[in-house]
Amino acid sequence: MWILGDIFMSKYYTLFNREDKTVGFAKLKSIDTRLYQKPSKIEDEEFNYNFMKKMNKRKKSKKHL
């Protein structure tokens, strides 16, 4: 799952304290690249077909505006 801001926050350690309702940040000394997965290609043909179908509908509806 990708979280908005992940790219910007990857250099920081974030600590959430629910009891005190605080959030803390600290800059990391190094980033372990083994923690990150490489992007994968979606091989599900049905998903690809449905996604492209939706995108084409959106393009057509924007042309008529």
N, C-alpha and C positions, 0 to 999 in steps of 0.2 A: 504494500500500500504506500502510495506516495503522499506526503503531507506538504501542503503549501508552506514554503519557507525552508524546507529541508536543505536546499542547495545553500542558502545563506547561513543556516544555523549549524552546518556540518562541522564547523571549526570550533564549536562551543559545546561544553558539557552543561546540561540543563538539569536542575534539581527542583522538583515540585514538592512542597511541604504542605500537605492538606490540613494538618493540624493547626499550623500557624497561618495558613492561607498566604504563603509567600512562594515566590519563584526566584531561584538563584541561577546565575550564569557564570561560567569560568571558561577562559580560552584554553583549548587543548594544546598540549605540548607537541603532539603528533597525531596524525590520523591513520588508523589502521585500515588500509584499503581492502583488506579481506572481509571487512564487515559489510561492504557494499556488493550487491548483486549486479552482475552485468545485465543490461536490458535484454530481454528475450523477444523473439519474434513470435507472433501469434499464428499458430498453424491451424486453427479451427476455421475451416472454409465457411461454415454456416455463419459464424460470427463476422468474418470479413465481408461476406455477402450482405448481411443485414446492416452492418455499419455503413458500407458504401451506399446502400439503398437510402438510408437515412440522410447521409451527406448530400446526395443528389437531390433529394426532396427539399432540403434546406436551401441549396443553391437556386433551385427553380423558384421557390417562394420569394427569395430575395430579389430576383430579377423582375418580378411583377410589382414590386413596391414603387 
